Amino acid sequence: LLLPPLRDMGPRARSRAWAPAEAMEAVAGVAAETSTASLTRSTVDPNGWRRWPLISSAPALAVAAVIAVVAMGCSGEEQLMVEDIAATTTTTREPKLEVRKHVPTAPEEEFFNASVFRVDDSSPFPAEHSNITTALCFSGGGTRSMTVVMGALRALHDLDLMSQVEAVSAVSGGSWGTGIYMFAKDPLDELIGRPTTPQNLTLAELRKEPPRLGKVATAPHGEVFNEMYQSGRVKESQVWQRMIDATMLAPFGLDQHKFLARDEDHVASIIARNPELADEKFAVLVEGRPQVYIIGTALLAPVDYESAMSNIINLQMSPDFTGSPFRPNGSSVVYKAKTAGTGTVVTLEVLVGGGLVESFAFGGPSPEQGQDGNCPSTGCVLPAPQKSLTLGDALGASSLAYGKAFTSHPALKQILSKREVVAQTGYWGLLAENAEPTSIARARRFQIGDGGNIENSGLLALLQRNASKIAWWINAYTDLGLSPDACNESVPVEDLYPGLVDQVVDKFGYGYLSPDFIGNNQVFDQDLLKPLLCELQTKVRNGEPAVARRMAMPVKENTWWGIKAYEVDIVIVYLTTVSNFEAALPSETQEAIASGRRPLPPGNASEWNETLGALSNAIRVTEFANFPIYKTLANNGNTLKDFMSLSGPQVNLLAAQSEYVVKQNADVFRALLQA
């Protein structure tokens, strides 16, 4: 009885307890009967606590009084706090107990009129997210992925194809690049750079300042993170997101918005329903960019409960709608409590998934009406969230694995050994139509995490929306393995796995090969994987980009994700070495790349390899170290300044290869994306 009320108290938690008012009356009665204590006249302090000093000459009775108060229960609105203040007295004075009754002034609750859309087998996506024809998805991969995004977008614009793209889906590092592209109003030549050709990429050219989007990849993210974390001026649950604001969004003025919206018409609609928001700042997609944008994150588990393969689901954040479409396998999920050594398993059943809420209103308590998506034209009346969802929140949540990795850095590990970078949100799932709310459907505080925890490609969000034509960038953390040979029919897929990345094998039903939460992601038949790998390997051996198209790829039904069986026209772009690109570079640039691939002399290898498996045994601090598969972390050394950053020349060279890959396959992309 004593421990639960004391959990979450301040530094003097062990000397405080909460109890209802009737419990205090019982303690007063005990004091009167024994004549060893007295309940004196109360006063009200400046903080709104009503205080009764309880003076006792018997320390044992003082302790008994505290236990009695707690044992009477902790329910009811009138609560008391009993505080042992004996520690503040001298040994010559009587120990004291002080009883304080708090009569809080409840803040006026705020409500928004917002749309709620049930998305399940009988209810489609909102119109803006339905009937998607052409789409791009960019995987995670930190600043490496961010740089690939910039080069790919530059090529697609140069080919005049981006105007044909209707949707973009991205995860983690892929969301950094796409998020800036989708919202920043800078001229394209300044944002993503002018077209390049390999022959002109001299060292002098590569050493020029990158375009504005690429320059973000060179920022001192680690130093900013460290300053925010150690200063204490940012809440621990917000420090990673605010670092994203400061280093990635602030250069474009995208850190000053309180709300997200699709476009100016959407903003006008929100304000018409919620006039009190007329003076607020909204971040909206740039006119002419794809009008569906999805950032993939992971809904992990309610606070104090554990994530598992059987309950972690995808949480999708868009400028217009946020939530998790479809219920996993059409049902609720169960979480196990984080209990230590009690021998008792405590579980919690929760309704998750089932639909979307307008993003400006996402994250608040569950509504009294409309949780099934049945809303009037003015929207459902939703309790407002404590904090609105911003672009920095979405990009930060999608990439939170890097925030956790930062806390393991040698420069921070000692001071942060008991602190963890986490993100949280209020969340409630949608009910079936006309269903009555139950306890499993109420809002709870959830931990959210990196989208790569569950699905690192962004592909499945597009398949949920039945997109018919998709280009999928796999911004891999390892070169495509060429041995064993996938064209050899006798080689099992399991032997090919070390040369592949998880976001590929899970889509073909081999998610069990990975320790991550990706076992529910199969959407293609297993026997389609080896022919695809055979084609990609053959192209790499020939010096060509690893690009393959499947014009009528059968999509399997997946009830965990709510994906229906259909056929998709898909182009797969696998980040790996492209020999023909390197052969076209000036000789001095070729030599600089080669020097980054030579082993370091003995004794220069980094011994630190603790985070994400992302560090090489030998960190090569050369101008183009590890090109094109720059390490996700510590590519240029493990100082805080360089921990996640790339150099300007590294950004320029990788973006140029990404541009080259698209242009070498221009006919493939035209056939996919043109109307």
ABEGO torsion letter per residue (X at the ends): XAAAAABGBBAAAAABBBBBAAAAAAAAAAAAAAGABBBBBBBBBAAGBBBBBBBBABAAAAAAAAAAAAAAEABEABBBBBBBAAAABBAABBBBBBBBBBBBBBBBBBBBBBBBBBBBAABBBBAAABGBABBBBBBBGEAAAAAAAAAAAAAAAAAGAAAABABBBBBEAAAAAAAAAAABABBAAAAAEBBBBAAABBAAAAABBBBAAAAAAABBAAAAAAAAAAAGABBAAAAAAAAAAAAAAAAAGAAABABBBABAAAAAAAAAABAAAAABBBBBBBBGBBABBBBBBBBABBBGBBBBAAABBBBBBBAABBEBBEBBGGBBBBBBBBBBGAGBBBBBBBBBEGEBBBAAABGBBBBABGAAGBBBAAEBBBBBBABBBBAAAAAAAAAAAAAAAAAABAAAAAAAAABBBBBBBBBBBBBBBGBBBBAAABBBBBBBBBAAAABAAGAAAAAAAGBABBBBBBBBABBBBAOBBAABAABBAAAAAAABBAAAAAAAGAAAABABBAAAABABBAAAAAAAAAAAAAAAAAGBBBBBBBABBBBBBBAAAGBBBBBBBBBBBBBBBBAAAAAABBAAAAAAAAAAABBBBBGABBABBABGGABBABBBBBAABGOABBBABGAAEABAAAAABBBAAAAAAAAAAAAAAAAAAAAAAAAAABX
